[in-house]
Amino acid sequence: MRDERGWFRFQRLYDAARACVRSEADMRRLVREAALDDAVEGSRWLEIQVDPTSYAPFVGGLTPALEIVLDEAAAVSRAGGAPVGVMVAASRIRHPLDARTLARLAARYAGDGPGAVVGFGLSNDERRGDTREFGVAFDIARKAGLALMPHAGELLGPAAVEETLDALGPDRLGHGVRSVEDPRLVDRLAGEGVALEVCPGSNVALGVFDEIDEVPLRTLVDAGVRVALGADDPLLFGSRLVDQYVFARDRLGFGDAQLADLARGSLLASRAPDEIRNAAMADIDAWLAAHPA
């Protein structure tokens, strides 16, 4: 059994933080500050996850809630923040019919650039609900051309990851780090090109691993699994994206060329528009050339 106290502690803090968001102005501030903070760190593309259900009561419904997020994402992208694509996420603790409603809403605003819905996810405690029952929602999102990005394989092990692969057909998995407990599953992830969002600081904060050194980032990379390095929730976990690269270098032994590969992998696993991805790739190459081994 993984550290349940870590998850419940996080959930309490998350719920408390979310309860502070009670107006359109609050929602816009969160999106804007996230994009501006990421830009300061050098991020070239931000995919921000939102479940509009939480904010709908304060702004007149699901559609206005999502439209506020999309409008502010577009505005801050134009104003110099990191360009923002939006992932709409359903919750495992709500009924699968609610997920279908969100998938249809996400499909209406699907697009390729800043201020558009680029993906559809499934979040919250993965020990809750039946993953297979969310398959219809993911089919709706798939038909709309959205990237499929459910969470799996952090609190539960390889069986949960395999069930998610079979039931939802994801392009990317939130976390998925416990896949390493089954080498056959790791080979499947590599073979099918499913990317994993690996968030070392989050894994330790939730008690999935005791120390950063135990996070199996190198095992996954060496096995050919595409990795998108992420910070998960900087506010609650106290570490941002750059910190994850510092962990990879200082605690997991990644050199400059490997750090560059992690950055490339994150871009390739994203829904960043081609012009943004290509410019970022060129800058990664330039950074690496300026830091020879």
C-alpha positions as CSV (number, residue, x, y, z in Angstrom):
1,M,0.0,0.0,0.0
2,R,1.4,3.4,-1.0
3,D,1.4,6.3,1.4
4,E,-2.4,7.2,1.6
5,R,-1.6,10.0,4.0
6,G,0.3,11.7,1.2
7,W,-2.6,11.6,-1.2
8,F,-5.2,12.7,1.4
9,R,-3.0,15.5,2.6
10,F,-2.6,16.7,-1.0
11,Q,-6.4,16.4,-1.6
12,R,-7.2,18.5,1.4
13,L,-4.8,21.2,0.4
14,Y,-6.0,21.1,-3.2
15,D,-9.6,21.4,-2.1
16,A,-8.8,24.3,0.1
17,A,-6.9,26.1,-2.6
18,R,-9.7,25.5,-5.1
19,A,-12.3,26.8,-2.7
20,C,-10.5,30.2,-2.9
21,V,-11.4,30.5,-6.6
22,R,-14.9,31.9,-6.6
23,S,-15.1,34.4,-9.4
24,E,-14.1,35.1,-13.0
25,A,-11.4,37.4,-11.8
26,D,-9.9,34.6,-9.7
27,M,-9.9,32.2,-12.6
28,R,-8.3,34.7,-15.0
29,R,-5.6,35.4,-12.4
30,L,-4.7,31.8,-12.0
31,V,-4.3,31.2,-15.7
32,R,-2.4,34.5,-16.2
33,E,0.0,33.9,-13.4
34,A,0.7,30.4,-14.4
35,A,1.6,31.4,-17.9
36,L,3.7,34.4,-16.8
37,D,5.6,32.3,-14.2
38,D,6.3,29.6,-16.7
39,A,7.6,32.2,-19.2
40,V,10.0,33.6,-16.6
41,E,11.4,30.0,-16.3
42,G,11.9,29.7,-20.0
43,S,9.0,27.4,-20.8
44,R,7.8,27.6,-24.4
45,W,4.4,25.9,-24.1
46,L,2.1,25.3,-21.1
47,E,-0.7,22.8,-21.1
48,I,-2.9,23.7,-18.2
49,Q,-5.5,21.2,-16.9
50,V,-9.0,22.3,-15.8
51,D,-12.2,20.7,-14.7
52,P,-14.8,23.5,-15.2
53,T,-17.3,21.7,-13.0
54,S,-15.6,23.2,-9.9
55,Y,-16.0,26.8,-11.1
56,A,-19.3,26.6,-13.0
57,P,-21.5,27.6,-10.0
58,F,-19.7,30.9,-9.7
59,V,-19.8,32.0,-13.4
60,G,-23.1,30.7,-14.7
61,G,-22.3,27.2,-15.9
62,L,-19.8,24.8,-17.5
63,T,-19.6,26.6,-20.8
64,P,-18.8,30.1,-19.3
65,A,-16.3,28.5,-17.0
66,L,-14.4,27.0,-19.9
67,E,-14.7,30.0,-22.0
68,I,-13.2,32.2,-19.3
69,V,-10.2,29.9,-19.1
70,L,-9.8,29.8,-22.9
71,D,-10.1,33.5,-23.3
72,E,-7.5,34.3,-20.6
73,A,-5.2,31.6,-22.1
74,A,-5.4,33.3,-25.4
75,A,-4.9,36.8,-23.9
76,V,-1.9,36.0,-21.8
77,S,-0.3,34.0,-24.7
78,R,-0.5,37.2,-26.8
79,A,0.8,39.3,-23.8
80,G,4.1,37.5,-23.4
81,G,3.3,34.6,-21.2
82,A,4.1,31.0,-22.1
83,P,1.6,30.0,-24.8
84,V,-1.2,28.1,-23.2
85,G,-3.2,25.1,-24.4
86,V,-6.0,23.8,-22.2
87,M,-6.7,20.2,-21.2
88,V,-10.2,19.6,-19.9
89,A,-10.2,16.8,-17.3
90,A,-13.1,14.8,-16.0
91,S,-12.9,13.4,-12.4
92,R,-12.9,9.8,-11.5
93,I,-15.0,10.5,-8.4
94,R,-17.9,11.8,-10.5
95,H,-20.3,9.8,-12.7
96,P,-19.0,8.7,-16.1
97,L,-22.0,10.6,-17.7
98,D,-20.5,13.8,-16.3
99,A,-17.3,12.9,-18.2
100,R,-19.2,12.6,-21.4
101,T,-20.7,16.0,-20.9
102,L,-17.2,17.5,-20.4
103,A,-15.9,15.6,-23.4
104,R,-18.6,17.1,-25.6
105,L,-17.9,20.5,-24.3
106,A,-14.1,20.1,-24.9
107,A,-14.8,18.9,-28.4
108,R,-16.7,22.2,-29.2
109,Y,-13.6,24.2,-28.4
110,A,-11.0,21.8,-29.8
111,G,-8.1,23.5,-31.6
112,D,-4.3,23.5,-32.2
113,G,-3.0,26.7,-30.7
114,P,-3.0,28.9,-27.6
115,G,-6.4,29.5,-26.1
116,A,-7.9,26.2,-27.5
117,V,-8.7,22.9,-25.9
118,V,-5.9,20.6,-27.0
119,G,-6.5,17.5,-24.8
120,F,-8.9,15.6,-22.6
121,G,-7.9,13.9,-19.3
122,L,-9.1,11.9,-16.3
123,S,-7.9,13.0,-12.9
124,N,-8.4,12.6,-9.1
125,D,-7.8,9.5,-7.0
126,E,-7.2,6.6,-9.4
127,R,-8.3,4.1,-6.8
128,R,-11.9,5.4,-7.3
129,G,-14.2,4.6,-10.2
130,D,-14.0,2.1,-13.0
131,T,-11.7,3.3,-15.7
132,R,-13.5,1.3,-18.4
133,E,-16.7,3.3,-17.7
134,F,-15.0,6.5,-19.0
135,G,-14.3,4.9,-22.4
136,V,-17.2,6.6,-24.2
137,A,-16.1,10.0,-23.0
138,F,-12.6,9.4,-24.4
139,D,-14.1,8.2,-27.7
140,I,-15.9,11.5,-28.0
141,A,-12.6,13.4,-27.3
142,R,-10.7,11.2,-29.8
143,K,-13.2,11.9,-32.6
144,A,-12.7,15.6,-32.0
145,G,-8.9,15.2,-32.5
146,L,-8.0,15.9,-28.9
147,A,-5.0,14.3,-27.2
148,L,-6.0,11.8,-24.6
149,M,-4.2,12.3,-21.3
150,P,-5.6,10.4,-18.3
151,H,-3.8,9.9,-15.0
152,A,-2.7,6.4,-14.1
153,G,0.1,4.4,-12.5
154,E,1.0,6.6,-9.6
155,L,-1.1,5.4,-6.7
156,L,-1.8,2.1,-8.4
157,G,0.5,-0.3,-10.1
158,P,1.0,-1.8,-13.6
159,A,-2.4,-3.4,-13.8
160,A,-4.1,0.0,-13.6
161,V,-1.8,1.3,-16.3
162,E,-2.6,-1.6,-18.6
163,E,-6.3,-1.2,-18.0
164,T,-6.1,2.4,-18.9
165,L,-4.2,1.6,-22.1
166,D,-6.8,-1.0,-23.1
167,A,-9.9,1.1,-22.1
168,L,-9.0,4.6,-23.1
169,G,-6.2,4.4,-25.7
170,P,-4.2,7.3,-24.3
171,D,-1.6,9.4,-26.1
172,R,0.0,10.3,-22.8
173,L,-0.4,9.2,-19.2
174,G,-0.2,11.4,-16.2
175,H,2.6,9.8,-14.1
176,G,2.6,6.1,-15.0
177,V,5.8,5.7,-13.1
178,R,4.8,2.4,-11.4
179,S,4.8,0.8,-14.8
180,V,8.4,0.0,-14.1
181,E,7.2,-2.8,-11.8
182,D,6.4,-4.8,-14.9
183,P,9.1,-4.8,-17.6
184,R,6.7,-6.2,-20.1
185,L,4.4,-3.1,-19.6
186,V,7.4,-0.8,-20.0
187,D,8.1,-2.4,-23.4
188,R,4.5,-1.9,-24.4
189,L,4.6,1.8,-23.5
190,A,7.8,2.2,-25.5
191,G,6.4,0.2,-28.5
192,E,3.1,2.1,-28.6
193,G,4.7,5.5,-28.1
194,V,2.6,6.4,-25.1
195,A,4.4,9.2,-23.3
196,L,4.5,9.5,-19.5
197,E,4.4,12.8,-17.6
198,V,7.0,12.1,-14.9
199,C,6.9,14.5,-12.0
200,P,9.7,13.6,-9.5
201,G,8.8,16.2,-6.9
202,S,5.1,15.2,-6.9
203,N,6.0,11.5,-6.6
204,V,8.0,12.1,-3.4
205,A,5.5,14.5,-2.0
206,L,2.7,12.0,-2.4
207,G,4.8,9.2,-0.9
208,V,5.0,7.1,-4.1
209,F,8.8,7.1,-3.6
210,D,10.7,8.1,-0.4
211,E,13.4,10.0,-2.2
212,I,14.0,11.6,-5.6
213,D,16.8,9.1,-6.2
214,E,14.1,6.3,-6.3
215,V,12.0,7.9,-9.1
216,P,12.5,5.6,-12.1
217,L,13.1,8.3,-14.7
218,R,16.3,6.8,-16.0
219,T,14.8,3.3,-16.2
220,L,12.0,4.6,-18.3
221,V,14.2,6.7,-20.6
222,D,16.7,3.9,-21.0
223,A,13.8,1.6,-22.0
224,G,12.8,4.0,-24.8
225,V,9.7,5.4,-23.2
226,R,8.9,8.9,-24.2
227,V,8.9,11.2,-21.1
228,A,7.4,14.6,-20.6
229,L,9.1,16.0,-17.5
230,G,6.6,18.0,-15.4
231,A,6.0,19.7,-12.1
232,D,2.4,18.6,-11.6
233,D,1.2,21.2,-9.1
234,P,3.9,23.7,-8.2
235,L,1.8,25.6,-5.7
236,L,1.2,22.6,-3.5
237,F,4.4,20.6,-4.0
238,G,6.7,23.5,-3.8
239,S,8.8,22.7,-6.9
240,R,8.5,24.1,-10.4
241,L,9.5,22.7,-13.8
242,V,13.2,23.8,-13.6
243,D,13.5,22.0,-10.3
244,Q,12.6,18.8,-12.0
245,Y,15.5,19.2,-14.4
246,V,17.8,20.0,-11.4
247,F,16.6,16.8,-9.8
248,A,17.4,14.9,-13.0
249,R,20.9,16.3,-13.1
250,D,21.9,16.4,-9.5
251,R,20.0,13.4,-8.1
252,L,19.5,11.1,-11.1
253,G,22.8,11.7,-13.0
254,F,21.5,13.1,-16.3
255,G,24.1,15.0,-18.3
256,D,23.5,18.0,-20.6
257,A,22.7,15.8,-23.7
258,Q,20.2,13.8,-21.7
259,L,18.6,16.9,-20.3
260,A,18.2,18.2,-23.8
261,D,16.6,14.9,-24.8
262,L,14.1,15.2,-21.9
263,A,13.2,18.7,-23.1
264,R,12.7,17.4,-26.7
265,G,10.6,14.5,-25.4
266,S,8.4,16.9,-23.5
267,L,7.8,19.0,-26.7
268,L,7.1,15.9,-28.8
269,A,4.6,14.6,-26.3
270,S,2.8,17.9,-26.2
271,R,0.2,19.5,-28.5
272,A,2.3,22.6,-29.1
273,P,1.8,24.0,-32.6
274,D,4.6,23.2,-35.0
275,E,6.0,26.7,-35.1
276,I,6.4,26.8,-31.3
277,R,7.8,23.3,-31.2
278,N,10.3,23.9,-34.0
279,A,11.5,27.1,-32.5
280,A,12.0,25.5,-29.1
281,M,13.8,22.5,-30.6
282,A,16.2,24.9,-32.3
283,D,16.9,26.6,-29.0
284,I,17.5,23.3,-27.3
285,D,20.1,22.5,-30.0
286,A,21.7,25.9,-29.5
287,W,21.8,25.5,-25.7
288,L,23.5,22.1,-26.1
289,A,26.0,23.4,-28.6
290,A,26.9,26.1,-26.1
291,H,27.5,23.5,-23.3
292,P,29.8,20.8,-24.8
293,A,30.4,17.8,-22.7
